[in-house]
Amino acid sequence: MPRPRLPFATKSEVADPWRFVDDCYRRLLGRPADPTGLEHFVREMKRGMSAADVVMGLATSSEYRQRVVASALPRRRRPDRYRLAVDLSGTSPFLAFDVEDTSDFDWLEDAIIDDGYYEHGGVWNLEPDADKRVMGELLASLKPRRALEIGCSSGTVLQVLSDLGVDAEGVEISRMAYDHAAPEIRPRIHVGDILGLELPSDYDLVFGLDVFEHLNPNRLTRYCEALRARLRPGGWLFANIPAFGRDDVFGEVFPVYVAQWEHDIAARRPFRTLHCDDDGYPVNGHLVWAHTTWWVAQFETAGFVRQPVVERQLHERYADHLRVTPARRSFYVFRADGAE
C-alpha cells in the first residue's frame, strides 16, 4: 500500500487541528470527519500526537484499506469496458466485460493473478468430498500408471488416485491451495505454471477438472502442446470444462444465453462478452467462455483425438453421479496420436 502524502509535516505546522483532522478524513477516507473521530484525534494532538501519527492512524484503518482495494478493482480501472447486459430472455441482467482485442485477455489474467484472486478463501473447494472421490475412481478406470493433474488445488483427487494404486502428481498455481494439501500429498504438487515447470514426459494420463477455462486463451495452444508433450504415445487426456452449446456426446449442459455469443460461435473463437462478478472479475476467474466445438478444435489441433465411445461408456457407468452433479457431464476424453 503506498504511503499517503502528509497534508502537514509536523505538529507545529498545524494551526487549526480541527480543520487538519477533517482535511485528513476527506483526503484519505473521502468523507468529512465524524464527530467521534474528530474529537478523538484533536484530543490526542493536544496531548502530543504528531500530524504524521494522525495520518498514519487513518491510513492503517480498515476503512482506508477497503477504499484502496475498492478503487483498484478491475471494473474501476477500466470502466469503459464494462456494461450491464441481459440474457436472451431479457430478464436477467449481469455485469459484462467486452473484449475488443485479444490483449484484453492478458489484462484480465494480470488482474486475476496480481490481485491474488485465487488466494482468497471460497474460490476453491479445498475439502475432500464425494464428487472428488467419484472423479478419482472415474479417472482410475482409464488404467493409468502415472497421472498428472492440472490445477490440482489441495490434491484431493491425487489422494484418491494414489489410494487406487496410481502414481499421481499435480500442478497448482495457488500457494494457498498448496498450503492446504495433506502433508503426504504436498510433495507430489508442483507449484507454478506448467509452461514454466520441468516435468517428465512419461505420464499415461493428464487431466484437468474445471481448470482449462481458467487459462489465458491467447496461450491455450501452448498449454495443449505442453500437455501433449507430457504424455506417452497413446496417453489419455481428460478435460472437464464448462463448454457451452449442444454437444454430440453430452448434450447441452451450459446453454448459450448471450446473443453476442452466436457471432463468436460463427467466427470460431472464444466468446468476447464475459460474464463478470460485481468486482469486474470474470465469474469464478474463467478467462475462456466458449462453445463445445471450439474446445474440441483446440485439443485436436494439438494432436489429440477425441474418444466419443469411451465418453459414452463413462457417462453410462457414472450416470447416477452425473445426474447429481450435472456440470461434470461436460467432459471430453482424448488420446494422443489417435491411438484407439
Kinemage of the C-alpha trace (Angstrom):
@kinemage 1
@onewidth
@group {chain A} dominant
@subgroup {mainchain}
@vectorlist {calphas} color= white
{ca met a 1} P 0.000 0.000 0.000
{ca pro a 2} L 1.529 3.369 -0.955
{ca arg a 3} L 2.375 5.732 1.875
{ca pro a 4} L -0.120 8.622 1.843
{ca arg a 5} L 1.246 12.115 1.267
{ca leu a 6} L 1.051 14.057 4.514
{ca pro a 7} L -1.090 17.198 4.400
{ca phe a 8} L 1.216 18.666 7.073
{ca ala a 9} L 4.629 17.513 8.213
{ca thr a 10} L 4.782 18.338 11.929
{ca lys a 11} L 2.501 19.322 14.768
{ca ser a 12} L 3.986 22.807 14.868
{ca glu a 13} L 2.688 23.456 11.341
{ca val a 14} L -0.925 22.642 12.261
{ca ala a 15} L -2.567 25.975 13.014
{ca asp a 16} L -6.062 24.507 13.368
{ca pro a 17} L -6.160 20.836 14.484
{ca trp a 18} L -9.930 20.657 13.905
{ca arg a 19} L -9.547 21.655 10.266
{ca phe a 20} L -6.441 19.460 9.896
{ca val a 21} L -8.180 16.288 11.105
{ca asp a 22} L -11.223 16.951 8.938
{ca asp a 23} L -8.933 17.536 5.954
{ca cys a 24} L -7.203 14.186 6.593
{ca tyr a 25} L -10.552 12.410 6.658
{ca arg a 26} L -11.594 13.984 3.361
{ca arg a 27} L -8.304 13.192 1.625
{ca leu a 28} L -7.847 9.655 2.925
{ca leu a 29} L -11.376 8.382 3.514
{ca gly a 30} L -13.259 10.567 1.076
{ca arg a 31} L -15.699 11.922 3.645
{ca pro a 32} L -15.934 14.549 6.412
{ca ala a 33} L -14.703 13.522 9.840
{ca asp a 34} L -17.372 12.010 12.051
{ca pro a 35} L -17.796 13.773 15.452
{ca thr a 36} L -16.314 10.879 17.442
{ca gly a 37} L -13.221 10.523 15.272
{ca leu a 38} L -12.735 14.270 15.053
{ca glu a 39} L -12.827 14.741 18.811
{ca his a 40} L -10.542 11.745 19.370
{ca phe a 41} L -7.741 12.935 17.110
{ca val a 42} L -7.956 16.576 18.184
{ca arg a 43} L -7.757 15.477 21.815
{ca glu a 44} L -4.741 13.268 21.091
{ca met a 45} L -2.995 16.070 19.165
{ca lys a 46} L -3.390 18.322 22.193
{ca arg a 47} L -1.693 15.590 24.202
{ca gly a 48} L 1.242 15.470 21.800
{ca met a 49} L 0.243 13.264 18.862
{ca ser a 50} L 2.014 14.405 15.706
{ca ala a 51} L 0.345 15.199 12.414
{ca ala a 52} L 2.095 12.198 10.861
{ca asp a 53} L 0.618 9.903 13.518
{ca val a 54} L -2.869 11.177 12.731
{ca val a 55} L -2.382 10.485 9.045
{ca met a 56} L -0.957 7.023 9.632
{ca gly a 57} L -3.719 6.236 12.096
{ca leu a 58} L -6.279 6.824 9.365
{ca ala a 59} L -4.153 5.200 6.645
{ca thr a 60} L -3.923 1.947 8.588
{ca ser a 61} L -7.644 1.796 9.335
{ca ser a 62} L -9.823 -0.916 7.790
{ca glu a 63} L -11.935 1.798 6.150
{ca tyr a 64} L -8.929 3.185 4.271
{ca arg a 65} L -7.755 -0.289 3.207
{ca gln a 66} L -11.210 -1.145 1.886
{ca arg a 67} L -11.326 2.133 -0.021
{ca val a 68} L -7.933 1.474 -1.630
{ca val a 69} L -8.879 -2.081 -2.568
{ca ala a 70} L -12.227 -0.972 -3.992
{ca ser a 71} L -10.570 1.665 -6.142
{ca ala a 72} L -8.236 -0.994 -7.579
{ca leu a 73} L -10.937 -3.442 -8.670
{ca pro a 74} L -10.927 -4.262 -12.400
{ca arg a 75} L -14.223 -2.513 -13.126
{ca arg a 76} L -12.823 0.676 -11.547
{ca arg a 77} L -9.637 0.513 -13.618
{ca arg a 78} L -11.357 0.194 -16.980
{ca pro a 79} L -14.978 1.244 -16.541
{ca asp a 80} L -15.381 1.770 -20.288
{ca arg a 81} L -15.141 -1.987 -20.889
{ca tyr a 82} L -17.934 -2.946 -18.511
{ca arg a 83} L -21.645 -2.694 -19.134
{ca leu a 84} L -24.913 -4.111 -17.902
{ca ala a 85} L -26.070 -6.890 -20.206
{ca val a 86} L -29.083 -9.201 -20.204
{ca asp a 87} L -29.506 -12.823 -21.162
{ca leu a 88} L -31.564 -13.949 -24.158
{ca ser a 89} L -34.715 -13.939 -22.065
{ca gly a 90} L -34.179 -10.233 -21.412
{ca thr a 91} L -34.948 -10.696 -17.709
{ca ser a 92} L -31.606 -11.489 -16.029
{ca pro a 93} L -29.149 -8.557 -16.079
{ca phe a 94} L -25.463 -9.180 -15.391
{ca leu a 95} L -22.195 -7.264 -15.489
{ca ala a 96} L -20.310 -7.933 -18.733
{ca phe a 97} L -16.789 -7.184 -19.937
{ca asp a 98} L -16.464 -6.618 -23.681
{ca val a 99} L -13.249 -7.932 -25.211
{ca glu a 100} L -12.236 -5.618 -28.047
{ca asp a 101} L -8.750 -7.005 -28.582
{ca thr a 102} L -7.052 -10.261 -27.606
{ca ser a 103} L -4.758 -8.240 -25.323
{ca asp a 104} L -7.798 -7.750 -23.094
{ca phe a 105} L -7.455 -11.399 -22.066
{ca asp a 106} L -3.888 -10.648 -20.960
{ca trp a 107} L -5.125 -7.664 -18.936
{ca leu a 108} L -7.804 -9.731 -17.207
{ca glu a 109} L -5.323 -12.500 -16.437
{ca asp a 110} L -2.898 -9.983 -14.924
{ca ala a 111} L -5.716 -8.549 -12.776
{ca ile a 112} L -6.652 -12.010 -11.518
{ca ile a 113} L -3.076 -13.006 -10.704
{ca asp a 114} L -1.774 -9.656 -9.412
{ca asp a 115} L -4.823 -9.118 -7.194
{ca gly a 116} L -4.429 -12.560 -5.625
{ca tyr a 117} L -7.898 -13.623 -6.781
{ca tyr a 118} L -7.045 -17.319 -6.366
{ca glu a 119} L -5.530 -16.819 -2.927
{ca his a 120} L -8.815 -15.964 -1.219
{ca gly a 121} L -10.981 -18.439 0.611
{ca gly a 122} L -14.114 -19.556 -1.206
{ca val a 123} L -12.586 -19.565 -4.689
{ca trp a 124} L -11.738 -23.272 -4.479
{ca asn a 125} L -13.407 -26.144 -2.675
{ca leu a 126} L -10.365 -27.472 -0.840
{ca glu a 127} L -12.050 -30.169 1.211
{ca pro a 128} L -12.468 -33.851 0.245
{ca asp a 129} L -15.987 -34.689 -0.890
{ca ala a 130} L -17.943 -37.402 -2.678
{ca asp a 131} L -17.554 -35.701 -6.058
{ca lys a 132} L -13.761 -35.781 -5.918
{ca arg a 133} L -13.781 -39.419 -4.845
{ca val a 134} L -16.018 -40.400 -7.760
{ca met a 135} L -13.949 -38.404 -10.244
{ca gly a 136} L -10.812 -40.110 -8.945
{ca glu a 137} L -12.426 -43.505 -9.479
{ca leu a 138} L -13.553 -42.489 -12.986
{ca leu a 139} L -10.041 -41.440 -13.920
{ca ala a 140} L -8.548 -44.608 -12.447
{ca ser a 141} L -10.837 -46.646 -14.720
{ca leu a 142} L -8.649 -45.492 -17.634
{ca lys a 143} L -5.918 -47.676 -16.071
{ca pro a 144} L -3.067 -45.137 -15.948
{ca arg a 145} L 0.188 -45.989 -14.193
{ca arg a 146} L 1.205 -42.344 -13.857
{ca ala a 147} L -1.128 -39.353 -13.892
{ca leu a 148} L -0.694 -35.583 -13.835
{ca glu a 149} L -3.482 -33.233 -12.743
{ca ile a 150} L -3.506 -29.636 -13.976
{ca gly a 151} L -4.893 -27.297 -11.319
{ca cys a 152} L -4.901 -29.926 -8.581
{ca ser a 153} L -5.897 -27.498 -5.789
{ca ser a 154} L -5.154 -29.167 -2.438
{ca gly a 155} L -4.631 -32.569 -4.048
{ca thr a 156} L -7.760 -34.455 -3.005
{ca val a 157} L -8.105 -36.259 -6.343
{ca leu a 158} L -4.385 -37.085 -6.241
{ca gln a 159} L -5.009 -38.784 -2.900
{ca val a 160} L -7.895 -40.821 -4.338
{ca leu a 161} L -5.773 -41.932 -7.297
{ca ser a 162} L -2.877 -42.783 -5.021
{ca asp a 163} L -5.162 -44.934 -2.859
{ca leu a 164} L -6.209 -46.743 -6.053
{ca gly a 165} L -2.606 -47.512 -6.968
{ca val a 166} L -1.960 -44.695 -9.452
{ca asp a 167} L 1.266 -42.697 -9.184
{ca ala a 168} L -0.338 -39.248 -9.313
{ca glu a 169} L 1.207 -35.764 -9.294
{ca gly a 170} L -0.289 -32.313 -9.735
{ca val a 171} L 0.402 -28.745 -10.853
{ca glu a 172} L -1.114 -25.834 -8.934
{ca ile a 173} L -0.677 -22.070 -9.222
{ca ser a 174} L -2.250 -21.160 -5.865
{ca arg a 175} L 0.092 -21.211 -2.890
{ca met a 176} L -2.936 -21.070 -0.591
{ca ala a 177} L -4.331 -24.285 -2.091
{ca tyr a 178} L -0.906 -25.936 -1.831
{ca asp a 179} L -0.659 -24.998 1.838
{ca his a 180} L -3.977 -26.778 2.467
{ca ala a 181} L -2.724 -30.032 0.951
{ca ala a 182} L -2.257 -33.034 3.232
{ca pro a 183} L 1.396 -33.486 4.301
{ca glu a 184} L 1.715 -36.772 2.420
{ca ile a 185} L 0.355 -35.220 -0.809
{ca arg a 186} L 2.210 -31.893 -0.734
{ca pro a 187} L 5.493 -33.349 -2.152
{ca arg a 188} L 3.526 -34.521 -5.193
{ca ile a 189} L 2.377 -30.986 -6.082
{ca his a 190} L 4.430 -28.743 -8.370
{ca val a 191} L 3.662 -25.085 -7.629
{ca gly a 192} L 3.655 -22.849 -10.706
{ca asp a 193} L 2.522 -22.607 -14.315
{ca ile a 194} L 3.018 -25.787 -16.335
{ca leu a 195} L 4.607 -23.717 -19.115
{ca gly a 196} L 7.442 -22.851 -16.745
{ca leu a 197} L 7.916 -26.202 -14.982
{ca glu a 198} L 10.309 -29.032 -15.821
{ca leu a 199} L 8.188 -32.184 -15.832
{ca pro a 200} L 8.750 -35.685 -17.237
{ca ser a 201} L 7.140 -36.921 -20.430
{ca asp a 202} L 6.001 -40.364 -19.338
{ca tyr a 203} L 2.506 -39.811 -17.944
{ca asp a 204} L -0.270 -42.138 -19.103
{ca leu a 205} L -2.969 -39.625 -18.156
{ca val a 206} L -3.114 -35.842 -17.939
{ca phe a 207} L -6.353 -34.362 -16.654
{ca gly a 208} L -7.972 -31.129 -15.541
{ca leu a 209} L -11.234 -30.753 -13.636
{ca asp a 210} L -12.695 -27.272 -14.129
{ca val a 211} L -9.313 -25.731 -14.869
{ca phe a 212} L -8.907 -25.250 -18.643
{ca glu a 213} L -11.397 -22.373 -18.611
{ca his a 214} L -9.042 -20.504 -16.236
{ca leu a 215} L -6.227 -20.467 -18.800
{ca asn a 216} L -5.467 -17.478 -20.990
{ca pro a 217} L -6.941 -18.220 -24.443
{ca asn a 218} L -4.008 -16.400 -26.028
{ca arg a 219} L -1.748 -19.194 -24.745
{ca leu a 220} L -4.153 -22.127 -24.862
{ca thr a 221} L -2.387 -23.657 -27.863
{ca arg a 222} L 0.874 -23.644 -25.921
{ca tyr a 223} L -0.830 -25.268 -22.938
{ca cys a 224} L -2.317 -28.014 -25.105
{ca glu a 225} L 1.054 -28.660 -26.723
{ca ala a 226} L 2.715 -28.777 -23.289
{ca leu a 227} L 0.196 -31.388 -22.139
{ca arg a 228} L 0.749 -33.407 -25.298
{ca ala a 229} L 4.483 -33.344 -24.617
{ca arg a 230} L 3.953 -34.740 -21.116
{ca leu a 231} L 2.108 -37.857 -22.352
{ca arg a 232} L 3.379 -41.194 -23.525
{ca pro a 233} L 2.251 -42.165 -27.043
{ca gly a 234} L -1.382 -43.162 -26.781
{ca gly a 235} L -1.793 -41.446 -23.425
{ca trp a 236} L -5.121 -40.102 -22.212
{ca leu a 237} L -6.274 -36.505 -21.788
{ca phe a 238} L -9.395 -35.952 -19.677
{ca ala a 239} L -10.876 -32.449 -19.614
{ca asn a 240} L -13.920 -31.390 -17.581
{ca ile a 241} L -14.842 -27.934 -18.932
{ca pro a 242} L -17.954 -25.718 -18.742
{ca ala a 243} L -18.420 -25.813 -22.515
{ca phe a 244} L -21.457 -24.023 -23.910
{ca gly a 245} L -23.946 -25.225 -26.501
{ca arg a 246} L -25.095 -28.663 -27.633
{ca asp a 247} L -22.507 -31.421 -27.885
{ca asp a 248} L -22.909 -34.702 -29.780
{ca val a 249} L -21.987 -36.745 -26.680
{ca phe a 250} L -23.011 -34.934 -23.505
{ca gly a 251} L -25.826 -32.817 -24.909
{ca glu a 252} L -26.344 -29.293 -23.635
{ca val a 253} L -25.149 -28.648 -20.090
{ca phe a 254} L -24.448 -24.916 -20.374
{ca pro a 255} L -26.814 -23.124 -22.758
{ca val a 256} L -25.772 -20.214 -24.972
{ca tyr a 257} L -27.546 -17.383 -23.130
{ca val a 258} L -25.922 -14.250 -24.613
{ca ala a 259} L -26.907 -13.062 -28.098
{ca gln a 260} L -23.385 -11.852 -28.943
{ca trp a 261} L -22.021 -15.348 -28.394
{ca glu a 262} L -23.706 -16.570 -31.562
{ca his a 263} L -21.403 -14.294 -33.598
{ca asp a 264} L -18.355 -15.729 -31.813
{ca ile a 265} L -19.502 -19.285 -32.497
{ca ala a 266} L -19.821 -18.470 -36.192
{ca ala a 267} L -16.345 -16.877 -36.122
{ca arg a 268} L -14.921 -19.981 -34.375
{ca arg a 269} L -13.444 -18.026 -31.499
{ca pro a 270} L -13.956 -17.830 -27.700
{ca phe a 271} L -16.740 -15.539 -26.568
{ca arg a 272} L -15.938 -11.825 -26.468
{ca thr a 273} L -18.631 -10.941 -23.913
{ca leu a 274} L -17.575 -12.255 -20.497
{ca his a 275} L -19.991 -12.637 -17.603
{ca cys a 276} L -18.378 -10.885 -14.599
{ca asp a 277} L -18.986 -10.583 -10.875
{ca asp a 278} L -19.693 -7.264 -9.183
{ca asp a 279} L -15.960 -6.525 -8.804
{ca gly a 280} L -15.295 -6.974 -12.514
{ca tyr a 281} L -13.550 -10.362 -12.444
{ca pro a 282} L -14.888 -12.979 -14.885
{ca val a 283} L -17.183 -15.224 -12.850
{ca asn a 284} L -15.118 -17.823 -10.965
{ca gly a 285} L -11.995 -16.494 -12.673
{ca his a 286} L -12.973 -18.066 -16.019
{ca leu a 287} L -10.994 -16.450 -18.827
{ca val a 288} L -12.359 -18.754 -21.523
{ca trp a 289} L -16.069 -18.837 -22.319
{ca ala a 290} L -16.558 -20.858 -25.488
{ca his a 291} L -18.703 -23.278 -27.451
{ca thr a 292} L -18.033 -27.020 -27.275
{ca thr a 293} L -16.918 -27.164 -30.924
{ca trp a 294} L -14.240 -24.537 -30.230
{ca trp a 295} L -12.865 -26.525 -27.309
{ca val a 296} L -12.668 -29.745 -29.310
{ca ala a 297} L -10.851 -27.925 -32.103
{ca gln a 298} L -8.197 -26.610 -29.694
{ca phe a 299} L -7.278 -30.096 -28.465
{ca glu a 300} L -7.402 -31.669 -31.915
{ca thr a 301} L -5.056 -29.006 -33.268
{ca ala a 302} L -2.523 -30.059 -30.621
{ca gly a 303} L -2.607 -33.685 -31.810
{ca phe a 304} L -5.340 -35.184 -29.614
{ca val a 305} L -8.152 -37.355 -30.974
{ca arg a 306} L -11.499 -37.370 -29.225
{ca gln a 307} L -12.814 -40.717 -27.973
{ca pro a 308} L -16.637 -40.484 -28.034
{ca val a 309} L -17.098 -44.249 -27.464
{ca val a 310} L -15.147 -44.029 -24.204
{ca glu a 311} L -17.021 -40.884 -23.193
{ca arg a 312} L -20.385 -42.583 -23.673
{ca gln a 313} L -19.252 -45.587 -21.638
{ca leu a 314} L -18.212 -43.307 -18.794
{ca his a 315} L -21.491 -41.408 -18.970
{ca glu a 316} L -23.349 -44.694 -18.676
{ca arg a 317} L -21.213 -46.066 -15.859
{ca tyr a 318} L -21.366 -42.877 -13.761
{ca ala a 319} L -24.867 -41.784 -14.722
{ca asp a 320} L -26.093 -41.555 -11.124
{ca his a 321} L -23.298 -39.211 -10.096
{ca leu a 322} L -23.584 -37.095 -13.234
{ca arg a 323} L -27.274 -36.540 -12.547
{ca val a 324} L -26.408 -35.172 -9.094
{ca thr a 325} L -23.514 -33.008 -10.384
{ca pro a 326} L -24.610 -32.066 -13.933
{ca ala a 327} L -21.616 -29.767 -14.548
{ca arg a 328} L -19.439 -32.904 -14.568
{ca arg a 329} L -21.307 -34.141 -17.666
{ca ser a 330} L -19.422 -31.599 -19.761
{ca phe a 331} L -16.213 -33.579 -20.206
{ca tyr a 332} L -14.003 -34.820 -23.029
{ca val a 333} L -11.700 -37.817 -23.381
{ca phe a 334} L -8.864 -37.634 -25.904
{ca arg a 335} L -5.921 -39.839 -26.768
{ca ala a 336} L -2.567 -38.745 -28.084
{ca asp a 337} L -1.516 -39.793 -31.601
{ca gly a 338} L -5.001 -41.014 -32.429
{ca ala a 339} L -4.496 -44.322 -30.620
{ca glu a 340} L -7.606 -46.498 -30.377
